[in-house]
Amino acid sequence: MLAEKIIGVWELQIWETVVDDKVIGYPLGEKASGFIAYHPIGFMSVNISAPNRARLATDDPFAGDPKLLTLDAKGYLSYCFLAFPYFFG
């Protein structure tokens, strides 16, 4: 069963956009880092970050210059959902 093979945390090796068998780009840069995790009860989450993301001067993600907040957000992707119906039958 697929679920038994993918349970765990997997480190991103590369994220590239491929069209007609040719690499046409890297959405968050060639050295993006991240991971994807599959939990035994059916949740999946992914986090990917650009290596040169803008850094905020504060730990508060809602404070600071809106332009810097936008740049910071553009360099990060995070997603989580209940994958059970799709992958875990």
SULMO-V334747 format. One record per helix or strand of 2 or more residues. SS is the DSSP state (2 for helix, 1 for strand). FROM is the first residue (numbers start at 1). LEN is the number of residues. If there is no record, write none. Layout:
# SULMO-V334747
ss:SS from:FROM len:LEN
ss:SS from:FROM len:LEN
This chain:
# SULMO-V334747
ss:2 from:2 len:5
ss:1 from:8 len:4
ss:1 from:17 len:3
ss:1 from:22 len:4
ss:1 from:33 len:6
ss:1 from:43 len:7
ss:2 from:66 len:9
ss:1 from:76 len:7
ss:2 from:84 len:4
